[in-house]
Amino acid sequence: MSKAERISEHLRQFAKHQPCTLRLPGVCSDDAQHETTVMCHLSIGMRGVGMKVNDLFSIHACHTCHDALDRRRGDIEIDEGDVLKALCRTLELRMRAGLIQVKGMPQ
């Protein structure tokens, strides 16, 4: 899949100022304005050197949760259940915003 096929500017822009969906206890620094929230790609074995996964496989994360997930804060243990919950929350937000449509499901 080419880089152009993996990127969605709509999803990337939508992530800005959305609530952090990862919400790591004792780590999350999300605030009412969600000023530091960005798209955070999930590391799911579908990438290579210098290549991120498809933008669909991402969550919304504040800067501290993003750092923890990307292991820039090595002292934080990430529970895969928290990541799965974040993905579900993110997909729900995107569906409600009309960014993701599932054939046969009402919007």
Backbone torsions as a table, in degrees:
resi	resn	phi	psi	omega
1	MET	NA	130.2	-178.6
2	SER	-74.3	163.3	179.6
3	LYS	-58.0	-42.3	-179.8
4	ALA	-61.2	-31.2	179.9
5	GLU	-79.7	-15.2	-178.6
6	ARG	-95.8	-12.0	-171.9
7	ILE	-106.8	135.8	172.8
8	SER	-127.7	106.8	177.5
9	GLU	-62.3	-31.0	177.9
10	HIS	-62.5	-46.0	178.9
11	LEU	-66.4	-39.2	-179.1
12	ARG	-65.1	-44.6	178.9
13	GLN	-68.3	-38.3	-179.7
14	PHE	-61.4	-34.9	-177.4
15	ALA	-63.1	-31.2	-178.6
16	LYS	-64.2	130.2	178.1
17	HIS	68.5	17.0	170.5
18	GLN	-89.4	160.1	176.7
19	PRO	-65.6	148.1	173.8
20	CYS	-64.7	124.5	-179.5
21	THR	-93.9	-9.4	179.5
22	LEU	-81.6	-45.6	171.4
23	ARG	52.7	48.0	-178.7
24	LEU	-65.5	123.2	-179.5
25	PRO	-58.9	132.2	179.3
26	GLY	77.4	-0.8	-177.8
27	VAL	-121.4	-44.4	-171.1
28	CYS	-56.5	131.7	178.7
29	SER	-119.2	23.3	179.7
30	ASP	-60.7	142.9	176.9
31	ASP	-124.6	-180.0	-175.1
32	ALA	-61.5	-29.3	180.0
33	GLN	-90.4	-10.0	-179.8
34	HIS	52.9	42.2	-172.9
35	GLU	-66.1	-26.2	-176.3
36	THR	-104.3	7.0	-177.0
37	THR	-76.8	132.1	177.5
38	VAL	-140.7	172.2	174.3
39	MET	-71.0	135.1	-179.4
40	CYS	-125.7	111.3	-179.3
41	HIS	-70.9	140.5	179.0
42	LEU	-85.8	140.6	177.0
43	SER	-91.6	97.6	-173.2
44	ILE	-125.4	27.4	176.4
45	GLY	74.0	17.7	-178.5
46	MET	-117.1	31.8	-179.4
47	ARG	-139.6	164.0	177.3
48	GLY	-125.8	-170.9	-179.7
49	VAL	-61.5	124.8	177.9
50	GLY	70.2	15.4	-177.1
51	MET	-129.9	120.1	177.4
52	LYS	-86.8	161.0	176.7
53	VAL	-72.4	171.2	176.0
54	ASN	-53.9	140.6	-179.5
55	ASP	-58.8	-22.3	177.6
56	LEU	-62.6	-31.5	-178.5
57	PHE	-91.4	63.5	-177.7
58	SER	-146.0	165.4	177.7
59	ILE	-129.0	174.8	173.8
60	HIS	-100.3	125.2	-177.5
61	ALA	-138.2	139.4	172.0
62	CYS	-68.7	168.8	-174.2
63	HIS	-63.1	-34.3	-178.4
64	THR	-74.9	-38.5	175.6
65	CYS	-67.4	-38.3	178.2
66	HIS	-61.8	-45.7	178.0
67	ASP	-59.9	-41.6	179.7
68	ALA	-65.2	-44.7	-178.6
69	LEU	-65.4	-38.2	179.1
70	ASP	-83.3	8.3	176.1
71	ARG	65.0	24.0	173.1
72	ARG	-78.9	-11.6	172.2
73	ARG	-120.7	90.1	-174.1
74	GLY	-66.9	-11.7	-177.4
75	ASP	-84.0	-1.7	-175.6
76	ILE	-104.8	126.6	175.2
77	GLU	-92.9	126.0	-177.8
78	ILE	-100.4	126.2	176.3
79	ASP	-86.8	127.5	-179.4
80	GLU	-60.3	-28.0	176.6
81	GLY	-63.6	-36.8	177.3
82	ASP	-65.3	-38.4	179.4
83	VAL	-68.0	-41.9	178.3
84	LEU	-62.9	-42.9	177.0
85	LYS	-61.0	-41.8	179.2
86	ALA	-62.7	-41.0	178.6
87	LEU	-63.3	-42.8	178.4
88	CYS	-63.0	-44.1	178.1
89	ARG	-61.8	-42.4	-179.1
90	THR	-65.2	-46.1	179.0
91	LEU	-60.8	-39.8	178.3
92	GLU	-61.7	-45.3	177.5
93	LEU	-60.2	-43.2	-178.9
94	ARG	-67.5	-38.1	178.1
95	MET	-66.1	-44.7	179.5
96	ARG	-63.0	-30.5	178.9
97	ALA	-83.2	-4.0	179.8
98	GLY	80.7	12.6	-179.9
99	LEU	-82.2	-23.1	176.9
100	ILE	-127.6	129.9	177.4
101	GLN	-123.7	137.1	178.1
102	VAL	-111.5	122.8	-177.9
103	LYS	-55.8	129.4	178.3
104	GLY	90.1	-10.3	178.3
105	MET	-99.7	134.1	175.6
106	PRO	-69.2	153.7	-179.8
107	GLN	-86.4	NA	NA
